[in-house]
């Protein structure tokens, strides 16, 4: 076979591929714009749930493993130097229907230097999102030991993804629930080319229905966060070293303290709303010596 014949056969294959791609984009693009999509680059999985804006800020060469989907907005930051994005984070997991108890959710962290045009993967983290549980009801947990073990040793996920992983400049805030009312947030700050835990905050949010109004005192937080108390970690660790089991090892002691020393003592005659309440640190929580964060 002549080289020219090979060349024309290759071109013919490319043309057919382009035609198929154009047909797909023209016929399906408008209908699926806000639905699950797969990008065009061959051998690069960029499947997402929802809108195209999920991957609008994602360079075309950044992919996720096959069998997973991007299930959250891309997080970006210039790390304090205005003018150029230097950090990019992508969250991904299996499709909802494919997940089973114990499955992990991952965050990929990408960086580029001031003069670089390409992002490079530094971290793939599976330790900052609790393992998946299909159902948190007691009936389900009692029949599924893996789910029950996760429920007993890990915190709950927040429903609001923008609050569970919040990125501003050089600060990442990771938030979790003890249960519906009392929650805990971990503040990581970027320094020396990594993220380090600098503060632990206890807050209330996602309040139960009966809190919304009681004798003209309002509890309108809904999915907002209101810090009750904060403490410095006894061990400064990087985000890759963060351990959710360790972080919630004494959660019963912690949320009992928050309830008894803060929430249950609110003077409703002094404040009009939970938004107005000013919490002050008290000395009621004597944490064990091996409490780290």
C-alpha positions as CSV (number, residue, x, y, z in Angstrom):
1,X,0.0,0.0,0.0
2,X,1.3,3.4,-0.9
3,X,2.0,6.0,1.8
4,X,-0.5,8.3,0.1
5,X,-3.2,5.6,0.4
6,X,-2.5,5.3,4.1
7,X,-2.7,9.0,4.5
8,X,-6.0,9.3,2.7
9,X,-7.4,6.3,4.7
10,X,-6.3,8.0,7.9
11,X,-7.9,11.3,6.8
12,X,-11.1,9.5,5.9
13,X,-11.3,8.0,9.5
14,X,-10.7,11.4,11.0
15,X,-13.3,13.0,8.8
16,X,-15.8,10.3,9.8
17,X,-15.0,10.9,13.4
18,X,-15.5,14.7,13.1
19,X,-18.8,14.2,11.3
20,X,-20.1,11.8,14.0
21,X,-19.0,14.3,16.7
22,X,-20.7,17.2,15.0
23,X,-23.9,15.2,14.6
24,X,-23.8,14.3,18.3
25,X,-23.2,17.9,19.3
26,X,-25.9,19.3,17.1
27,X,-28.6,16.7,17.8
28,X,-28.0,16.1,21.5
29,X,-26.3,19.2,22.8
30,X,-29.3,21.4,23.2
31,X,-31.3,18.7,24.9
32,X,-28.6,17.6,27.3
33,X,-27.1,20.9,28.1
34,X,-28.2,20.7,31.8
35,X,-27.9,16.9,32.0
36,X,-25.1,14.3,32.3
37,X,-22.5,14.9,29.6
38,X,-19.2,13.5,28.5
39,X,-16.6,15.8,26.9
40,X,-15.2,15.3,23.5
41,X,-11.6,14.6,24.1
42,X,-10.8,10.9,23.4
43,X,-9.5,8.8,26.3
44,X,-10.3,11.5,28.9
45,X,-13.2,11.0,31.2
46,X,-14.8,14.3,32.1
47,X,-18.3,13.0,32.8
48,X,-20.4,15.3,35.1
49,X,-23.8,15.5,36.7
50,X,-25.7,18.6,35.8
51,X,-24.7,21.7,34.0
52,X,-21.7,22.3,31.8
53,X,-20.6,25.0,34.2
54,X,-19.2,22.2,36.4
55,X,-16.3,21.9,34.1
56,X,-16.1,25.4,32.6
57,X,-13.0,26.2,34.6
58,X,-11.4,22.8,34.0
59,X,-8.6,22.7,31.4
60,X,-9.3,20.1,28.7
61,X,-6.3,17.9,29.7
62,X,-7.5,17.3,33.2
63,X,-9.5,14.1,33.5
64,X,-10.9,11.8,36.2
65,X,-10.7,8.0,36.3
66,X,-13.1,5.9,34.2
67,X,-16.2,4.9,36.1
68,X,-16.4,8.1,38.1
69,X,-18.3,11.4,37.6
70,X,-17.5,15.0,38.6
71,X,-20.3,15.7,41.1
72,X,-19.5,19.2,42.4
73,X,-18.4,22.6,41.2
74,X,-14.7,23.1,40.4
75,X,-12.9,25.1,43.2
76,X,-10.2,27.5,42.1
77,X,-8.0,30.0,43.9
78,X,-5.1,32.3,43.2
79,X,-3.7,31.5,46.6
80,X,-3.5,35.1,47.6
81,X,-1.8,36.5,44.5
82,X,-4.4,38.3,42.6
83,X,-4.5,37.9,38.8
84,X,-3.9,34.3,38.1
85,X,-5.5,31.1,39.3
86,X,-2.8,28.8,40.7
87,X,-4.9,26.1,42.5
88,X,-7.7,23.9,41.2
89,X,-9.7,21.2,43.1
90,X,-12.0,18.6,41.5
91,X,-14.4,16.4,43.4
92,X,-15.5,13.1,41.9
93,X,-17.2,9.8,42.8
94,X,-19.2,6.9,41.3
95,X,-22.6,7.7,39.9
96,X,-25.2,7.7,42.6
97,X,-26.9,4.5,41.3
98,X,-23.6,2.7,41.3
99,X,-22.4,3.6,44.8
100,X,-22.4,1.1,47.6
101,X,-21.8,1.4,51.3
102,X,-18.2,2.3,52.0
103,X,-17.4,3.8,48.6
104,X,-15.0,6.8,48.7
105,X,-15.4,10.3,47.3
106,X,-12.2,11.8,46.0
107,X,-10.7,15.3,45.7
108,X,-7.9,16.0,43.2
109,X,-5.7,19.0,43.9
110,X,-3.8,20.6,41.0
111,X,-1.2,23.4,41.2
112,X,0.7,25.6,38.8
113,X,3.5,28.0,39.4
114,X,3.4,31.7,38.7
115,X,5.0,31.3,35.3
116,X,3.6,27.9,34.4
117,X,0.6,27.4,32.1
118,X,0.0,23.8,33.0
119,X,-1.6,22.4,36.2
120,X,0.0,19.5,37.8
121,X,-1.7,16.9,40.1
122,X,-0.2,16.9,43.6
123,X,-2.9,15.2,45.8
124,X,-5.6,12.7,45.3
125,X,-7.5,12.7,48.6
126,X,-10.0,10.2,49.8
127,X,-9.9,11.2,53.4
128,X,-11.9,14.4,53.5
129,X,-15.3,13.1,52.6
130,X,-17.0,10.5,54.8
131,X,-17.6,7.1,53.1
132,X,-20.9,6.7,51.3
133,X,-23.9,5.3,53.1
134,X,-26.9,4.3,51.1
135,X,-29.4,4.9,53.9
136,X,-29.0,6.3,57.4
137,X,-32.2,4.9,58.9
138,X,-31.9,2.6,61.9
139,X,-33.8,-0.1,60.0
140,X,-31.2,-0.1,57.2
141,X,-28.1,0.3,59.5
142,X,-29.2,-2.7,61.6
143,X,-29.1,-4.9,58.6
144,X,-26.0,-3.6,56.9
145,X,-22.9,-3.8,59.1
146,X,-20.6,-1.8,56.9
147,X,-23.1,1.1,56.9
148,X,-23.6,0.8,60.6
149,X,-19.8,0.9,61.3
150,X,-19.4,4.0,59.1
151,X,-22.3,5.7,60.8
152,X,-20.8,5.1,64.2
153,X,-17.3,6.2,63.4
154,X,-17.6,9.0,60.8
155,X,-19.4,12.3,60.8
156,X,-22.4,13.1,58.5
157,X,-22.0,14.9,55.3
158,X,-23.5,18.4,54.8
159,X,-26.2,18.6,52.2
160,X,-24.9,21.9,50.9
161,X,-21.7,21.2,49.0
162,X,-20.7,24.8,48.9
163,X,-20.5,24.8,52.7
164,X,-18.9,21.3,53.1
165,X,-15.8,22.4,51.1
166,X,-15.4,26.2,51.1
167,X,-12.3,27.7,49.4
168,X,-11.4,31.4,49.8
169,X,-7.9,32.6,48.9
170,X,-5.4,30.6,50.9
171,X,-8.0,29.0,53.2
172,X,-10.0,25.7,52.9
173,X,-12.9,25.1,55.4
174,X,-14.1,21.5,55.7
175,X,-17.5,21.2,57.5
176,X,-19.3,18.1,58.8
177,X,-22.3,17.3,61.0
178,X,-22.4,15.5,64.4
179,X,-26.1,15.3,63.7
180,X,-28.7,17.8,62.3
181,X,-27.9,20.7,64.7
182,X,-24.3,20.5,65.9
183,X,-21.5,20.6,63.5
184,X,-17.7,20.9,63.2
185,X,-15.4,22.8,60.8
186,X,-11.7,22.4,60.1
187,X,-9.8,25.4,58.8
188,X,-6.7,24.6,56.6
189,X,-4.4,27.4,55.5
190,X,-2.0,27.2,52.6
191,X,1.7,27.7,53.5
192,X,5.0,26.1,52.6
193,X,3.4,24.5,49.5
194,X,0.7,22.6,51.4
195,X,-2.5,23.0,53.4
196,X,-2.2,22.8,57.2
197,X,-4.9,22.6,59.9
198,X,-4.9,25.9,61.9
199,X,-8.3,26.0,63.6
200,X,-11.3,23.8,64.7
201,X,-14.7,25.5,64.9
202,X,-18.0,24.2,66.3
203,X,-21.1,25.7,64.8
204,X,-24.8,25.2,64.3
205,X,-26.7,25.0,61.1
206,X,-29.2,22.9,59.2
207,X,-31.5,23.4,62.2
208,X,-34.5,21.1,62.7
209,X,-38.0,22.4,61.9
210,X,-39.1,23.0,65.5
211,X,-36.3,25.6,65.9
212,X,-37.5,28.0,63.3
213,X,-39.9,29.9,65.6
214,X,-40.5,29.6,69.3
215,X,-42.3,32.3,71.3
216,X,-41.2,34.9,68.8
217,X,-37.6,33.8,69.0
218,X,-36.3,32.9,65.6
219,X,-33.9,30.3,64.4
220,X,-33.5,31.1,60.7
221,X,-30.1,29.7,60.0
222,X,-31.3,26.9,57.6
223,X,-28.1,26.1,55.6
224,X,-26.0,28.9,57.0
225,X,-23.3,28.4,59.6
226,X,-23.0,30.2,63.0
227,X,-19.8,29.5,65.0
228,X,-20.4,28.7,68.7
229,X,-16.9,28.0,69.8
230,X,-13.4,27.4,68.3
231,X,-10.3,25.7,69.5
232,X,-6.7,25.4,68.3
233,X,-5.7,21.9,67.2
234,X,-3.1,20.2,69.4
235,X,-1.4,18.9,66.3
236,X,-0.8,20.8,63.1
237,X,-1.2,18.4,60.2
238,X,-1.4,18.6,56.5
239,X,-4.7,18.0,54.7
240,X,-3.4,14.7,53.4
241,X,-2.8,13.5,57.0
242,X,-6.3,14.5,58.1
243,X,-8.2,11.6,59.7
244,X,-12.0,11.9,60.0
245,X,-12.2,9.1,62.5
246,X,-9.7,10.9,64.8
247,X,-11.5,14.2,64.2
248,X,-14.8,12.9,65.5
249,X,-13.5,10.5,68.1
250,X,-15.1,12.5,71.0
251,X,-18.1,13.8,69.1
252,X,-20.6,12.9,71.9
253,X,-18.6,14.8,74.4
254,X,-18.4,17.7,72.1
255,X,-22.0,18.1,71.0
256,X,-23.2,17.5,74.6
257,X,-21.0,20.4,75.6
258,X,-22.4,22.6,72.9
259,X,-25.9,21.8,73.9
260,X,-25.6,22.2,77.6
261,X,-23.2,25.1,77.8
262,X,-24.5,27.1,74.8
263,X,-27.7,26.3,73.1
264,X,-29.8,25.3,76.1
265,X,-28.6,28.4,78.0
266,X,-29.7,31.0,75.4
267,X,-31.6,33.8,77.0
268,X,-34.5,34.4,74.6
269,X,-35.4,37.6,76.3
270,X,-32.0,39.1,75.5
271,X,-31.9,38.1,71.8
272,X,-34.5,38.4,69.1
273,X,-32.9,35.7,66.8
274,X,-30.3,33.0,66.8
275,X,-28.5,35.2,64.2
276,X,-28.0,37.9,66.9
277,X,-26.7,35.6,69.6
278,X,-23.1,36.1,70.6
279,X,-21.5,33.0,71.9
280,X,-18.5,33.2,74.2
281,X,-16.0,30.5,75.0
282,X,-16.6,28.7,78.2
283,X,-14.6,26.2,80.2
284,X,-17.2,23.4,80.3
285,X,-15.5,21.1,77.8
286,X,-12.6,19.2,79.3
287,X,-11.3,17.3,76.3
288,X,-9.2,14.2,76.8
289,X,-5.4,14.4,76.6
290,X,-5.4,12.5,73.3
291,X,-7.8,14.9,71.7
292,X,-5.9,16.2,68.7
293,X,-8.3,18.2,66.5
